[in-house]
């Protein structure tokens, strides 16, 4: 039997025979028991020590290095026929026998039920590239948080060129974005994807899944149960570090340290920031000579197309579709009031970005139109406004500047329908 460790000493794959030895049904159940320290798996020189229910079993084992697209891995092969079992001892005796350097689970962690440990389907996948912890030993939540904090002091944040958004110090107070802040926050997808060893397409997928996960954990972030809130913060912090998301880690720290009266403000800041994240670069970049020539051609084409008849949205009629806040809230496991707040924020953002889209059309700037379509599509999709998201999808991937007026009017008709429905609900 065997299991596989990633470069940070974390288990990423397990042989079914080992799962059977541990009396667990699947990998998800194993991760839960490891996090609760109901099971520990320790790799030592030439052996593996399994501890479960007060019983310790020791097996001979060998380590075999592996190299692949996921980085440096270690295959631990266990000889099942070499097991030695120590006498069963009580939990109290185990605690007395541990040294000060051993990993201890707090009373809260020991008594926490499995239902209170929030699960995330893609945790194991994200953890393949987590560089926040460097140990082969099982760690408690508190130890892992300490490791993350130490790593954060050394981690170079990817800071946009916008000076208003700059962070002078990793421990400095984070400026809380206001509801009308919509300036995109650029995520350097090329650099980050290469660093963590995945494709840019997979990174975009993981980013969307992170935002979905954040929405499902909103209730836990607002919970008065400190343990539940801490678990949600730890999970979101852990994954934001894996994805190297700018600003997010700092705001999560502010939520953790905030008073009850300040917490909602920082939680709103967190979701506002997620809505501004984009992997499409808006700001000007330093161009190579070949790119500069392409840019020159684009400018000449843009100049030739300037003077296009502006798109008039004043006569666009709403295109009705049914959007139910209750259904979106149920799908996302969030309060209806919170979904309504997010939708209102999106409506403000859409008005501002649509103005930019219209201006870009007059300049013949199809690339900017596509990027704005991508930005708005992501937010509307996350909020489950599917008909509107579909219209923005068409704008994002449209390659014909002459089709833009028709597509924008179709989008705007759906948007007006959404806006009218929300106005009626808010009265």
Secondary structure as the mmCIF struct_conf table of DSSP 4:
data_model
#
loop_
_struct_conf.conf_type_id
_struct_conf.id
_struct_conf.beg_label_comp_id
_struct_conf.beg_label_asym_id
_struct_conf.beg_label_seq_id
_struct_conf.end_label_comp_id
_struct_conf.end_label_asym_id
_struct_conf.end_label_seq_id
STRN STRN1 UNK A 2 UNK A 5
TURN_TY1_P TURN_TY1_P1 UNK A 7 UNK A 8
BEND BEND1 UNK A 9 UNK A 9
STRN STRN2 UNK A 11 UNK A 14
HELX_RH_AL_P HELX_RH_AL_P1 UNK A 16 UNK A 21
TURN_TY1_P TURN_TY1_P2 UNK A 22 UNK A 23
BEND BEND2 UNK A 25 UNK A 26
HELX_RH_AL_P HELX_RH_AL_P2 UNK A 27 UNK A 35
TURN_TY1_P TURN_TY1_P3 UNK A 36 UNK A 37
BEND BEND3 UNK A 38 UNK A 38
STRN STRN3 UNK A 39 UNK A 44
TURN_TY1_P TURN_TY1_P4 UNK A 45 UNK A 46
STRN STRN4 UNK A 47 UNK A 52
TURN_TY1_P TURN_TY1_P5 UNK A 53 UNK A 54
STRN STRN5 UNK A 55 UNK A 68
TURN_TY1_P TURN_TY1_P6 UNK A 69 UNK A 70
STRN STRN6 UNK A 71 UNK A 85
HELX_LH_PP_P HELX_LH_PP_P1 UNK A 86 UNK A 88
HELX_RH_AL_P HELX_RH_AL_P3 UNK A 91 UNK A 97
BEND BEND4 UNK A 98 UNK A 98
TURN_TY1_P TURN_TY1_P7 UNK A 100 UNK A 101
BEND BEND5 UNK A 102 UNK A 102
HELX_RH_AL_P HELX_RH_AL_P4 UNK A 107 UNK A 111
HELX_RH_3T_P HELX_RH_3T_P1 UNK A 114 UNK A 116
BEND BEND6 UNK A 117 UNK A 117
TURN_TY1_P TURN_TY1_P8 UNK A 121 UNK A 122
HELX_RH_AL_P HELX_RH_AL_P5 UNK A 123 UNK A 127
TURN_TY1_P TURN_TY1_P9 UNK A 128 UNK A 129
BEND BEND7 UNK A 132 UNK A 132
BEND BEND8 UNK A 136 UNK A 137
HELX_RH_AL_P HELX_RH_AL_P6 UNK A 141 UNK A 154
BEND BEND9 UNK A 161 UNK A 161
HELX_RH_3T_P HELX_RH_3T_P2 UNK A 163 UNK A 165
BEND BEND10 UNK A 168 UNK A 168
TURN_TY1_P TURN_TY1_P10 UNK A 170 UNK A 171
BEND BEND11 UNK A 172 UNK A 172
HELX_LH_PP_P HELX_LH_PP_P2 UNK A 173 UNK A 178
TURN_TY1_P TURN_TY1_P11 UNK A 179 UNK A 180
STRN STRN7 UNK A 185 UNK A 186
HELX_RH_AL_P HELX_RH_AL_P7 UNK A 189 UNK A 196
TURN_TY1_P TURN_TY1_P12 UNK A 197 UNK A 197
HELX_RH_AL_P HELX_RH_AL_P8 UNK A 200 UNK A 216
TURN_TY1_P TURN_TY1_P13 UNK A 217 UNK A 217
HELX_RH_AL_P HELX_RH_AL_P9 UNK A 218 UNK A 221
TURN_TY1_P TURN_TY1_P14 UNK A 222 UNK A 222
BEND BEND12 UNK A 224 UNK A 224
HELX_RH_AL_P HELX_RH_AL_P10 UNK A 226 UNK A 243
TURN_TY1_P TURN_TY1_P15 UNK A 244 UNK A 244
TURN_TY1_P TURN_TY1_P16 UNK A 246 UNK A 247
HELX_RH_AL_P HELX_RH_AL_P11 UNK A 248 UNK A 257
HELX_RH_AL_P HELX_RH_AL_P12 UNK A 260 UNK A 276
STRN STRN8 UNK A 277 UNK A 278
BEND BEND13 UNK A 279 UNK A 280
BEND BEND14 UNK A 283 UNK A 283
HELX_RH_AL_P HELX_RH_AL_P13 UNK A 289 UNK A 305
TURN_TY1_P TURN_TY1_P17 UNK A 306 UNK A 307
HELX_LH_PP_P HELX_LH_PP_P3 UNK A 308 UNK A 311
TURN_TY1_P TURN_TY1_P18 UNK A 314 UNK A 315
HELX_LH_PP_P HELX_LH_PP_P4 UNK A 316 UNK A 318
HELX_RH_AL_P HELX_RH_AL_P14 UNK A 325 UNK A 332
TURN_TY1_P TURN_TY1_P19 UNK A 333 UNK A 333
HELX_RH_AL_P HELX_RH_AL_P15 UNK A 336 UNK A 362
TURN_TY1_P TURN_TY1_P20 UNK A 363 UNK A 364
HELX_RH_AL_P HELX_RH_AL_P16 UNK A 366 UNK A 382
TURN_TY1_P TURN_TY1_P21 UNK A 383 UNK A 384
HELX_RH_AL_P HELX_RH_AL_P17 UNK A 386 UNK A 396
TURN_TY1_P TURN_TY1_P22 UNK A 397 UNK A 397
HELX_RH_3T_P HELX_RH_3T_P3 UNK A 401 UNK A 403
HELX_RH_AL_P HELX_RH_AL_P18 UNK A 404 UNK A 426
#
